[in-house]
Amino acid sequence: MLQTLLVALVVVGLCVLLLGIRVFFTKRWSFPNTHVEGQPKLEEQGLTCHRHQHKDAQRHKNLFDRIEQEERLQ
């Protein structure tokens, strides 16, 4: 039982170390930015993240549509 636990802890620790190589052993100490806005090629094509698209869509709705939507949610 104890051997199994130790082996499992070693395997988990090794996995964490291997997954975090870039974080632990670089000067930036951060995970890579995988969002759309972090990719220069996608930015050049004008693609944006779904969060920004949703905010833009909400901003362009008129007041009547926003009130109607709030009433449906309640």
C-alpha positions as CSV (number, residue, x, y, z in Angstrom):
1,M,0.0,0.0,0.0
2,L,2.8,2.4,1.0
3,Q,4.8,1.5,-2.1
4,T,1.8,2.2,-4.4
5,L,1.2,5.6,-2.7
6,L,4.9,6.6,-3.1
7,V,5.0,5.5,-6.8
8,A,1.8,7.5,-7.5
9,L,3.2,10.6,-5.8
10,V,6.5,10.3,-7.8
11,V,4.5,9.9,-11.0
12,V,2.3,12.9,-10.3
13,G,5.3,15.0,-9.2
14,L,7.1,14.1,-12.4
15,C,4.1,15.0,-14.5
16,V,3.8,18.4,-12.8
17,L,7.5,19.0,-13.4
18,L,7.3,18.0,-17.1
19,L,4.1,20.1,-17.7
20,G,5.7,23.1,-16.0
21,I,9.1,23.1,-17.6
22,R,8.4,26.3,-19.5
23,V,7.1,28.0,-16.4
24,F,9.7,26.8,-13.9
25,F,12.8,27.2,-16.1
26,T,12.3,30.4,-18.0
27,K,12.7,34.0,-17.0
28,R,9.1,34.9,-17.7
29,W,7.6,32.5,-15.1
30,S,4.2,32.5,-16.8
31,F,2.2,30.1,-18.9
32,P,2.1,30.9,-22.6
33,N,-0.8,33.0,-23.8
34,T,-3.0,30.7,-25.9
35,H,-5.9,33.1,-26.4
36,V,-6.7,34.5,-29.8
37,E,-5.5,38.0,-28.9
38,G,-2.1,36.4,-28.0
39,Q,-1.5,35.1,-31.5
40,P,0.0,37.6,-33.9
41,K,-1.1,35.8,-37.1
42,L,-4.7,35.6,-36.0
43,E,-4.6,39.3,-34.9
44,E,-3.3,40.2,-38.4
45,Q,-6.4,38.4,-39.9
46,G,-8.7,40.5,-37.7
47,L,-9.9,37.5,-35.6
48,T,-10.9,38.3,-32.0
49,C,-11.8,36.3,-28.9
50,H,-15.5,35.3,-28.4
51,R,-15.5,37.4,-25.2
52,H,-14.7,40.5,-27.1
53,Q,-17.3,39.7,-29.8
54,H,-19.9,39.2,-27.2
55,K,-19.1,42.5,-25.5
56,D,-19.3,44.3,-28.9
57,A,-22.6,42.6,-29.7
58,Q,-24.0,43.7,-26.3
59,R,-22.8,47.2,-26.8
60,H,-24.5,47.5,-30.2
61,K,-28.0,46.4,-29.0
62,N,-30.5,49.1,-28.5
63,L,-32.1,49.8,-25.1
64,F,-35.4,48.1,-26.0
65,D,-33.6,44.8,-26.9
66,R,-31.6,44.9,-23.7
67,I,-34.7,45.5,-21.5
68,E,-36.5,42.7,-23.3
69,Q,-33.6,40.3,-22.7
70,E,-33.5,41.2,-19.0
71,E,-37.2,40.5,-18.6
72,R,-36.8,37.1,-20.2
73,L,-34.0,36.2,-17.8
74,Q,-36.1,37.0,-14.7
